[in-house]
């Protein structure tokens, strides 16, 4: 497993890896050390126009490819990701900070996406309608067209694959704009896709000033579909841009996941499941369990046990075997998380553990538990996107549901109970695109992933993920 970081960062347009030249550059920083890893070239407006023109031509060729051939190429991409996982994972860790074991899981998760959509593409069935003799009416699915896909830094490889795999399976060409903070792992994903046989004008990748790139690509009549994963404010901005061209969009936006813990739960098992999940990727997960509502009868014990387990976590450089939680991803995050915790403490919350930065280098933040958090604390309305668990007691089922649903977000929610009827009622009553009951396993390649309310719309993964890159056409013949 090599820990040498590449110095020739590039982006990919029309079968060519584009060098820096006289382009604007941006530093890539290791969040565990604060040191600059390399400089990344940013695409110009001319580069983006070149990518758009290539994508238009690539789409015409790729959509005509036999679905079995497309599937074989996607399976090869999955194979290459698995073969190269030991080389790709350390790059992801150096750029993003997560423990290398988590990074390896992310690469393998991306491979699973390519495998799934290689097969799912064959099941994009239409239908034949009943008509009188001599007439025919059919409904068919066709690829929507060239796609512009924007993915974030918290799962830079997996979330890029989540857009690449179904778009390519459907027969679309795609221009990916991964995060500038994590270019090397994105480059390696693109190499796997190209080495598997996807034409260089079908799968392309650019880096650049985010608003400039998104505005330029979305404004082009060539782009027919936008897929975005990121914050609510940016998602709303991109939706407004897409509206001018009536572009189809999939938006997977922020959340603020509630966790309802009932006093009839298996407490030890609940803690075993939920504590590691809370601090996975330092809490920088869109579906991270965040707002913990715990029934009165077990509230004090739950807070104490959760705090003890949190204090035992090993925080450090993700390349070290003992590390269970790495740093936050960039220098802005510790200050933003710390400000939310300070506001909660000022309003009466108890800091049970953590609440401050850790170490003198890098962007580390101590795993944090705060109890008795008042509802008017900013952190109860604004997702901290960091290693913070907020605790509040509740008395009744109705109160728990009211608190779970009170925010304008609805991406993920979790609940723990051993009462079967209560579990069924929770699944119905919680306003969220995904609900985990006695589990945090809510992301699977064959299941839809997406939110409701201001957490977005449209689904990724599963048959719905393929459907998002296709249009429906009715053909009537007499």
N, C-alpha and C positions, 0 to 999 in steps of 0.2 A: 504494500500500500504506500504509494508515493505521496509526499507532502510538498512537492515542488510545484509552485504556482506558475502558470504560463505567463510569459511577458508579451506575447504577440496576440493580444485580444483583438477580435475582428467581428464583423457581422456578415450575413450571407444574403446576397441578392443575385438572382438569375444565374445560378451555378457558380458564382464567384465569391470567394472569401475576401471581403473588402478590408484593405490595410488602412492605417491611420492617415497617411498622406498629410495634407494640410487641414484636416478636419479638427473641429473642437474636440477636446479630450476631457474625460472625467475620471477622477481617481476611484479605484476600488479599494475599500478599507476592510481589514480583518477586524471584526468586532471584538475578538478576544484580546487583541493587543493594541488596537487603535492605529496600527501601522498600515501604510499604503502597500498594497500587493502589486498593483500594476495600473496602467492608464488605459482607459477604454475610449475608442473613437466613437463619435456620435454621428449619426446619419444626417446628411444635408437634405434640403428640399429636392434637389436633383436626384439624390439617392432614392428618396421615397417615390418620386415619379417613375424612376427606373423599375423599382419593385412593383409598382402598380401595373405598369405596362406588361411586365413579365408575368404577373399573376393572372392577367386577363388571358394571355396566350396559354399559360399553363392549365387554366381551368378547362379550356376547350379540349385539350388533349386528355387530361386526367379523367374527366367525367365520361369519356368514351371508353376508358379501360374496362375490361371485363371485371366484374366484382370479385371473382375468384383470384384474379391476378392482384388486385388491390389488397385483398385479404392476405395473400401470401407475403406481400411486401411488408404489411403491418406486423405479421408474425415474425418476420426476420428482424424488424426493428426491436421487437420485444426480446428476441434472442440476443441481439447485440447489447442491449441495455444490461441484461443479466451477465453477459460475458465481461462487461467493462465496469461492473458495479464497484469493484475495489479501487478503480482509478477515478471514477466520477465522484464517489461519496466524499473523499477528503476535500475535493474542490468546493463542494457544497458547504461543508463544515467551515472551511477557511473563509468563505464569503459571507455565510449567513449566521454561523455560530452554533447551530444545533449539534448535539453529540453525534459522532460519526455513525453509531449504531442506528440512530434515527434517520440519518442521511441515507444509509444503505436501504433502510425500509422504504424511504421515499422513492429511490431509484427503482426498487423492485415493484413498488406500487404503480409506477409509471409503466413498467413493462406489462403489468396485468391489464392496464387500460388498453394497450395496443393489442394484446391477445383477445380481449373481449370484443372490441369493435371490429377486429378482423373477421369475426364470425357474425356479429350482429348485423353487419352491412348486408348480408345475404338474406336477412329477414325483413327488409324494408318493403313489405308486401303492399300492393294496391288491392283493388277488388273489381269485380265485374257486376254491374247492376242489371236487374231483370228488366228486359225490354221486349216489345213485340218482335216476331220473326222479321228479319230484314233490317233490324236496327241493332246498334251496339253502343253501350256506354261503359267506359272504364274509368277508374280512378287510379292514378299513378303517382309515385313519389319521385321527385327529381332533386338533385343537389341545388342549393339556393344560389351558389355562385361564389366569387372570391370573398374571403373572410378576413377581417382585421381582428386580431385577438390580443388582448392586453391582460397580463398576469402579474401578480405581486411577488414580493420578496420573501414571504414567510414559508411558502412551499414552492420555490421557484421552478423546480424541475417537474414535480407532480402536476402543478396547476397549468403549466404550459402543455404538458402531455394530455391533460384533461380536455384541452381544446384541439390540439393537433390530431389526436387519434380519431375522434368522431368526425371531424371535418374531412380528413383524408379518406376515411371509410365511406363517407357519403358521396365522395366524388368532387369535393370542393378544393380549390387552391386556397392557401392561407399565408398571410403575413403575420408573423408573431412579433410582439413587442414585449419581451421579458423585462424584468427590472434591471436597471443599470447597476444596482448593488451586487448582483449575482450573475455576471455574464459567462464565466467559464463553464459552469455546470450546464447552462442553457446551450452554449456552443456544443458541448459534448452530446446533449440530447439531439440537437440538430444533425450532428455528424452521424449518429446512429440511424436517424431517419433517412438521410441521404445515402449512406452506405448500404442501407437495405434496398434501395432502388427507387425511392421517390424522386421524380425529376426536380432539378434545381430551380425551375420556375414555378413549381407547384408548392413547395415548402420553402419559405424564406423567413429571415429573422433580422430585425433592425433594433438598434439602440438609439436613444436620442433624448432631447428635452421632452418629457412626457406630454405636456400640453401641445407642443408644436407637432409632435408625431401624431397624436390622436386627432387633432384638428385637421391635419393634412389628409390623413388616410380616410377619415369618416366623410370628409367633404367630397371625396372622389366618387363619381358615378360608377366606377368600376367595382367598388366594394358594395356588396349586397347584404352583408351580415356582420354584426359586431358582437363579440363575446368579451365580457369584462368581469374580472374578479378583483374587488378592492373595496375602498371605503364608500359609504353612502354619499357624501358630498361629491366625490369624483364621479360616481355612477350617475347621479342626477345630471351632472354637467354633460357627460357623454350621451345620455338619453336626449338632451336638448339638441346636441349636435346631430344625432341620428334622425331626429324628427324632421329636419329640413329635407332630408332625402327619403323619408319614410323607410328607413333601414330597419330590418329585423334585428332585435337585440336579445341577448341573454345576459342578465345582470345577477351576479352572485355578490351581494353586498355585505355590510357588516352585521354583526349580531350583538347580543348581550345575554348569553344563554343562562336561563334560570335552572336551578337544580332544586327539586322538591324532595326533601328527605323526611319520610313519615316514620312515626315512632314504632311501627311494626316491621321496619326493614331489618334485614340481616346486617347489623351495624358494622361488624368486622369486615365482612365481604364488601360492603358499600365503600368503606374507607380504602380497602385494598384496590378497588377499581378507580375511585374518583380522585385520590390524591395524585397518583402518577399522571393521570390525564390532565389535571389542572395545570401541572408544571411542565407538561410536554412542550417542547420548543419554547420554553420560558413563557408560556401562556400566550404566545403569539400565534394563535390559532383562531380562525373565524368562528369555530364551533366550540371553543374552549368553555368548560363549565365555569361560571363566573359569579352569579348571584345565588348564594346558597340560602335557601329558606328551609329551616329545620324545625320540626314539630317540638313543642314545648317540652314534652316528656323526656326527650333525649338531647335537647339543645346543648346544655352545658357539657355533657360527656362528648358529644360530637365535636364541639369546638376544641376541647382539650386534646382529644385524640388526633384530630386533624392537625393541630398545632405541633404536637410531638413528632408526628411523621414528617411534617414540613421541615422541622429543624434538623432532621437527620439527612436531608438531601445533600448530595455533594455537588457543589457548583464549581465550574472551572472550564478550561479550554476543551472544546468538544473533541479534540484529537486525542485526549487522554482517556484511557480505558475506564477509569473510575468515575468520570464525569456523568452525572445524571441530568444536569441542567446547564446549558451554556449561557452566553451573554445575550443581552438584547441586541437587536440587529444593527442599530445605528446610534450615533451619539445623541439624537433627539429623544429617543425613547426613555432613558432613565429619568430625565428631567420631567417629561410629561407624566410618567407613572407616579413619580414622587410628589408632584403637585396635587394629583387626585387623592393620594393617600393623606397628605397634609390637610387638605380641605375636609376630608372625612373625620380626621382626628379633631380638628377645630370644632366640628359640629357634634362631637360626643362619642365617636367610635373608639373602641379599644384596639390598639395595635398589639396583637398577641405575639407576633414574631415578625422580624424583618422590618420593612418600611424604609430602607435606605440603600444607597449604592454599596457595592462590595469591591474592595481592592482599589489599587491606584492606577491601573491600566486597563484598557478595554472598557466595555459598556455593560458591566455586570450589575445586577440588582438582586438583592437578597430576597428569596422566596418569602412571601408575605401573607399573613392571615390577619384580617381585621374583623372584630365582632361588634354586634349591636350597632350596625351602621344605620344611621337615620336615612329615611327616604329622600330627604332634601339634600343629601350629600351628592356632589357632582358625579362621583364614581358609580352611584346607583342608576344614573341615567346615561352616562357616557362610558362606553366600553374601554377598559384600561389597556387592553391588548398587551398584557404583561403578566408577571408572576404574582398575581394578587387574587385572593379568595375573600369575598365579602360575605359575612354571616348575619342572618336575622332570624328570630324565632317566629313561628306562626302557630295558631291554635287549631283552626278548622280546615277542612278540605276546601271550602269556598274561599277562605282567605288566601290559601296557597295559590289557587287558580287566579284570583284577582291580582296577586302580586306577579305571578308568572306572565300574565298577559298585559300588564299595565303600560309597557313601553311600546313605541311604534315599530319595534323590530320583531322579527319572527323567523330566525334562521334555524336554530337548534334549541332543544330543551331536553332536560333529563329528569327522571323521577325514580325513586327507590321505595318500594313497598312490597310486602309479601301477601297483600290482599288482592286476590285475583280480580274481583269486581272493581275495586278501586283502581287497579291498573288499567282496566278497560275504559273506565270513565276518564282517567287522565289522558289516555290517547285521544279521546274525542274532544276534551275540553281545552287542552293547551293549544294556543294559537301559534303554531310553528310549522315550518316546512318539514322538519324532521324531529322526531321524538324518540329518545332512548329510554326504555323502562327496564331498570335493573341492568343496564348496559350502557357503555359509551360508544359501542360499535355502530355508528350510524352512517358510515361511509363505506360503500361497497360498489364495485364496478357495475353490478347488475341492478342497482337500486338508484332511483332519482335523488339527486343532491341539489337542493335549492331552498330558497326562503320565500316568505310571504311578507305582506306589509312593506315597510321600508327596507327590509332585508333583500329585496329584489324579486325577480320573477323569471320564469323559465327554469328548466332543470338540466343539470349535467349528469352524465353517467346513465346507465340503463338504456332501455329502448328510447326513453324520452331524450336522452343525450344525443342520440343519432337523429331523432326527429327534428331537433333544433336546427340542424344544418340542411333540412330538406324542405321543399315546397310541395303542396298538393295540387295536382292538376286533374280536372275532369275532361275527358275526351268523349264527345258524342258523335256517332256516325249513323247515317241512314242511307 
